[in-house]
Amino acid sequence: MKYKTQWNLEKYFYSGFDDPDFIRDQNLGKEKLREFIKKYKNIFHTFHTSEKIIEFYDEYTDLICILEKPLYFSYYNYSQDIHNADKVKKYIKLQSEYEKYIKKLDFIQEAWKKIGKETLESLLHNPKMLPYKNDIASIIENLPHIGNETKEKSESMKNMNIEKIQMKYQEINNSDILQEEKNKKISTLYHKLCLCWSDKMKQGNYGDNPMALRNRQEQLPDDFVDFFLSKVGYYIPQYQDFLRTYTPSKITQNSYNLQETIHTYLDVVSEISPNGGAQLQDVFVGSRADLLPKSDKYPGAFSSYRYRSPAFVSLHFCGDVSSVFTFAHEMGHILHGTLSQQQKSPVYYSPFVLAETAAILSEILYFDRHLSQDEKAKNYFINSLYTSIFYQLQITLFEKEGHKLSDLEKYDFSYLWKKIGNTVSGDYFSSSQWENISHIFHTPFYCYSYIFGAIAALGLFLEYKNKNIQIKDIVEFYSSGGSSRPLDLLRKHSIDLYDDTLYDRIFTYLQSLHK
């Protein structure tokens, strides 16, 4: 069977922006938004029963699904033709409109605060609320930070805005100015972003830890993240030993066949979960995978899944070993998003740390079952894992220290990057430019999600190989969405990230791959 490798957006969305259904859905979204606000804005804060809260959850889910559909069509449309100015403008316009719609729902956060901690805690123990438990727990945890964003900004911060800085970064990065001048501008811009981030932390009562907001979003305690980064840092000498002896394989295109890769990957997934394999097969049969290289489509790889909606994946499969692992990574995201559809909407999406665990575990399982005897794949795989851990550690430590420089008039981010690079990579530090790392602008402190994902995925894999957990545990992990806190979910499957011996087992395994 030859699988389809191009999207058919019309099958799931519209024939174009002039499609009557597209216009109808836009108008329907506006109408449903007005009805929702009229129904809930003045009474939601009075809800104290599980029945009322669940009714609210259901109607909110319906509303978001309606509002998102035209936006995602525009996003997918633009991602296939990024040089088309009309499609770019349309997407930016729809994104701006969507953000305004969501802004009108700010009353929900204030209502949770009025409902109060006592009522919310009672809901935690209500059997009817069990499927929503982790969302309620997150709301309780976030109560001290709700409503603080309206505080008056300091005079120096009034003209600064994180979103504007992010847009300016993109503009500078895409410009034709000389690299040296570009780097100076980006350095100044990053200093401003750090100041804005610091102000955001203060307004939200997050304290002095610049990582606190990201940790809260990832549902991880601050002390755990500090322990985790320190624990991974303990193995830096092993990473430097790896760099000393590692020789990259020559990258050759067309070494791996796309259709064969799809078939073998689906075989691996079907062995683990027949249901998951069947649903992933439908991604290809249903024309929701755009896999061939094209100059006019989004240059990287991405997977996109939504609640009660079909998932899509896009990448540039060139036939090299990197393409194979990128494919397995993105399909791991799709498997996670697909199997998690069984969760309720408020706990459908997982924190990034679990999303990256799912994607990296997919790579590991595919390598183990299909590519472990392929020396080129093995060489790439071990380097990829070390990079996921230690290069991302370098970025995270750079961000952490860089944000501490935000209050200083004199700062040198390039010096800091080299200093931390030398600490992590030693004599093998590459003079790669920190200015090109878009994550530190668009999603500050996201990069430790990759470290967490690699460690957690390796832990799950080793427990499975040692028969301490079973196939059903792997399937349950992929099906959990955001229904449990990351550390709790992993403990359920025999992974305790506070356990020192776990890290020893993981890094011993990595060492064994390189021998």
Disulfide bonds with the S-S distance in Angstrom:
none
